[in-house]
């Protein structure tokens, strides 16, 4: 925009300053999964920023082109890691998706189902529990895969594994520290985690306690709002985030420990959404492996003779800058061999609900990941995000691999029992 000209007045005018941070160097291109798959400039971070800027300046309409590209982006934020100019692409994408949703530009059936689930089911623990119970019954009767085979054959491998009821019990209000007490930490229970990954929450509480921390499952907490914000429902995402900020502020905590990479990244950026209350929450939020590495692992570890391929969740490595801590903790386990594969920090294609909304691109992105993992043939694939676990499990099933997929805390729990 020329000096002295009128400020931007397009539908994305408030995003304009952020788009100007992009210097068009193109270093993001080879890190962008959708650009790698399509080769299209518009399907790259740089290309999408051009579109955002064009809409902000009123040069192009807020229409189908930007709506399609905003939806096709995985939001993996690998471009942020590669960017020399510090472009906050993730924030630009979320705000663009919010405007697209407000304008009613993406009304696909899958998107409507997503909105209903994220607004009316996921934030409500009882409703989500009933839904998961129905999924468990359907799995028992074999109806889930039959329905997917008939209605959505491309998604049949993505049907979640519903754990036994014994793993779907709430954490106690406080899990007391073992041995000399080192501090008091909160744990984010989450929305999907208690129902589909209760064992991960339980393992997280146990290893924190074994390392000397009282673990508090604060009352009043719930869905953090990350899924809603990523899907363009900024208002609900901020509302849910505010509830959690209030819940955790009520407890005297040294840290808030999170075992879901996407949730952790959202909480660590709470200041951008909530101001001062959000800054307090963000300042205390730590990924579980990051926290234990910083605090210093204390619990004895037994032998695990396993070849483990660690895979970086996008919102942990790119959103939070945590890569070394999970590897360092796993490397402490006697007998455990860490094996590197060729695509550790590339997106797996899960991206929240992306694999349900854009199944073709999600499958293409996953295929590159699974080829790299198959080449090293590990006993276990470890990754620290529930969506990534489900996505990679689907990839293991499709390829017929022998590896099991687990959260790093599950392996640390096994070794420290």
N, C-alpha and C positions, 0 to 999 in steps of 0.2 A: 504494500500500500504506500503510495507516494506521501512524502512529508507534507503536512498541512491539509491532506484530504480528509473527507468526512470519515468518522469511525465506522467500522463494519456494522451493518444493521440486518444481516441475514438471520435465519432461524438458529444458527449456531454461533452467533456473534460473541458470546461469552467464552467460547473455546478458542477464539482467534489468537490471543496472545500465546497460548500453548502450542498452537500449530507453527508459529513463527520460530520456535526453538529448533525445528528440523532444518538442517543445512543441506539436505538432499545428497549426502555423501554416498548413500547406498550400502553402507556397511551392514545394515539390517537385513538386506535382501536374502543372503544365503543362510540366515538364521530363522527365516520365516517359513513355517511349514506349508502354508497355502501358496506362497510364491514358488517354493520348491516344486510343489505338485503341479501348478498351473503355468508357471512362467509368465504370468500376467502382471504388469506393473500395478494395476489397480488392486490386485490381490496381495500387495506387499504393504508393510507399514508406511513406507514413504508415499505410495500411491493413495492409500486411504487418507493420509494426512492432507494430501493435495485435494482430495474430494471434500474433506471437512472444511478446509480453508476456502474452497470455492463456494461452498454453501454459506459459510460465515460472511463472506464478502458479497454475497448476492449474485455471484457470477453463474452459479448453477442452482437448480431447485433442490430442496430436500425431497428427494424422490426415490424411485426404485433402485437406481444404481448404487447410491450410498447405503440404502437399506440392505441390499443384497450383500454388499461387501462387509458391512458391519456385522451381519449375521454369519458370514462365512469365516470371519476371523476367529481363531481359537482363543484369543486373549491370553496366550501363553507367556507373553512379556519377554520372550527371548530377545526381542529387538531392544528392549531397555538395557539389557546386559551388554549388547553390542554397540549401543549408541554412544558416541563420544560427546554429544551435546546435552545429555541428560534429559531427553524428551520423555515426559511422563505419559507414555502412550496408553497405558492401562486406564488412567483416569479419563483421557480423551475418548477412548472407546466406550467406556461405561456411560459417559454423558451423551455421546452420540446415540447409543442404543436407547437411552431414555427418551430422547427427542423423536426417534423413529417410532417408538412405542406410542408416545403421546399423539403422533400424527396418524396412527393406525395404518402404517405402511407394511406391516408384516402380520397378516391375518391367516397364515396357514393353519390347518387343523392341528398340526403338531405344536405350533406356537400357542394356540389357545389351550390345549391340554396342559402344556408347560405352565402357563399363567395360572390356570386353575389349581394345579398341584402346588405351585410355589406360594400361592396366596391362601388357599383354603385347606391345605392338608399339611404340608411340611412344617409350618410354624406351630402346629397344634399337636402336642405329643400324643394325646389320646386318639385323635383321628389317624395319625401316622401309625400308631401301634395297631389299630384295627386293620388298616390297610396291609401292613406287613403280616398280620395274622392270616388275612385272606390269601396273601401270596404264599404263605407257608402251606395253607390248606390246598391251594391250587397246585403247588409243587408236589405235595403228597399224592394227589389224584392224577398228576400228569397233565393238568389242564393248562398250565402256564405256557409250556413249550408248544402245545397244540394251538393255543390262541395266537401265539407269535408266529407260528408256521403259517397259519391261515391269514392273519391280518398284517403282519410285518415280518416277513421272512428274513430280511436283512438284520433284524434286531434279536433274533432268537438266541444268540450266544450271550446277549447282554442281560438276560434275566438274572437278577441278583440272587446270590446264595443266601437263603434265610437261615440263620443259625438256630440251634435248638433253643427252646424256651429258657433253659437254664442259663444261657449266655445273655439273655435279654432282660436281666434284672437290674434295677437301679444301683448305682454305686452308693455306699453308705455316706451319710453326711460328712463324716471325717474318717479317713484311714490314717491311724496313728503312725508316727515315725518309729522305725526299729533302731535300737541302739541309741547312741548319743544324738539328740535332736539338733538339727542344723537350721531349721526354718519352717515356715508355714506357707504353702503354695496352694493356689486354686487350680482346678482342672476344668477346662471347657468340655462339658458333656456333649454338646452339639445336638443336632436334630436326627440325622440319619445314623450317627455313630451308635447310640444306645440300641437301636433296632437291628442294624445290620453288622455292626462291628463292636458289640458289647465286650467281646474278648479283648479288643485293643484297648478300650477304656480301662478295663480291669487290670490288664498288664501294665498300663501306664501308671495307675495308682500304686500297684505293687512295687514297681522298680523305684519309684520316687520314695516310697516309704522305706524300702530297703537301703536307700541312700541317705536316710536320716531326715526326711521331710514329712511333716503332717500334710495330708492332702485333703483339701476342703472342696466338696461338691456344692458350691454356693446355691442356695435356693433363689428362685426368681430368674435364673438364667434360662436360655433356650436357643433356638435357631439364631445364628449370629447375623444373618441378613446377606451373607456373601452371594449365595446363589441368586437371590432376588436382584441384588445390585448388578451382578454380571449379566442378568437377563434383561436389564433395562427398566426394572421396577425400583427406581432410585428412592422413592418415598418410603415404600415398605422396607427396603433394605436399611435405610437410615433409622426408621422407627424400631426395628428389631435390634439394631446395633445399640441404640440408646437404652433399651431395656437391659441389655447385658452390661453396659457401662454402669448403670445404676445398681444392678445386682452385685457386681464385683466390687464396687466402691464401698458397699456395706460391710465387707469383710476386710480385716487387716491382713493383707497378703504381701509376701515378699515378691511374688511373681505369679502371673497367670500362665499356666503351662497348657499348650495346645498340641494335639497330635494329628491334626488335619491341616495340611499345608494351605489349602484355599482359605479356610477360616482364619488361620494365623495371619496370613497376608492382609486380609480385610481388617482384622482387629488392629494390626500394627499401623494401619493408615486411618485409624478412627478419628484422628485430629482433623483430617480434611473434611470429615462429615459432621463432626459434633463439636468442634472447637476445643475449649479447655477440658471439658469432661472426656472428650475423646483422646486428648493428649495423655491424660493420666492413665487411661486404659491401654493405649498404645505403648507407653513407657514400661508397663509391667508385663507385656505379652512376650512369651518366648516359646519357640518350638521345643518339644520335649528333649530331643537329642541335643540341641543347642544349649538348653539349660543345664542338662546333666554334664555336658562337656565343660561348660564354664564353671560349674560348681565343683567338679572333680568327682569322678565315679569312685564310690567307696565299697560297694557290695562285692563279696567274693564271686568269682565267675568260674563255673565248671566248663568242661570240654563239650564242644559241639563240632563233630566232624562233618562239616558241610562246606560245599562250594557255593558262595553267595554272590550274586550279581546285584549290586545296589543301583537303583534307577532313580534319578533326581526328579521329584515332582516339580513342575514348572513354577508353582507359586511358592515353593520353598527356595529353589536355587535362584530364580529370577526375581520373584516378588519379595523374598526376605534375605537373599544373599547368603543362605545357609547351604553349604555343600560338604565341608570337611567334617563337621561334627558327627553325622551319622556313620560315616566311614571310619572315623577314629574310634568310636565306641564299639562298632562291630569288630574292628581289628584287635580289640582287647580280648576277645573271647578265644580261649585256647582251642586249637584245632580248626577254627573257622578260617577258611581261605576266601579272601575277597578277590573276585575275578572281574576285570574291567571289560565292558563291551563297547562297541563303536559309537553308540548313540545314547550315552547316559543322560545328557541334559536336553535331549530333543523331546518335544511334546509326544505324548502317547495317543492323543486324540480324544481323551475323555472330556476335559474342559467343562466341568460341571454337568450341564444337561446337553452339551453340544453333540455328544454321540447319539442322542435321540432326535435332535433337530436337524443335524447335517450328517446322516449316517454314512453317506458315500465318502465324503472327505475325511470323516473320522476314521473309517476303515483303511483308507489309503495311507493316512499318517501312521496308524497303528502298525501297518504291514512293515514299514521301514524299521520301526522299533523292534518288532518280533523277529525280523530277519537277523538283526544284530544280537538279540538275546539267544536265538537258536544257535548261532555260530559258536557261542561259548558254553552252551548246554549246562547251565548251573543246576544245583539241587534246589536252590531257593532264589526267587527274585524278590528283593526287599524294596519297598517304596513307602513313603510316609504320607499318603493321602488316600482317602477312601475311594474317590472316583478313579484314581489311577489303579488302585488294587482291583476294582471291578473290571476296568477296561483291559488290563493286562491279563487277568484271569480269562476274559473272553478270548484274547489272543492266544493264550496257552491252549484253550480248548480247540480253537480253530486249527492250530498247527499240530495238535496232538503231542505237545511237549510234556516231559515228565516233571518239570519244575512245579513246586508249589509257590504261591504268591503270598507274602506276609508283610506286615508292618515291622520295621526294625525293632520296635519295643517288644514285639512278641518273641523275637529271637533273644533279646537281652533278658527277658523274663524267664525263658526256658533255661538260659545259661546260669541265671542267678538264683534259681530255686534251691 
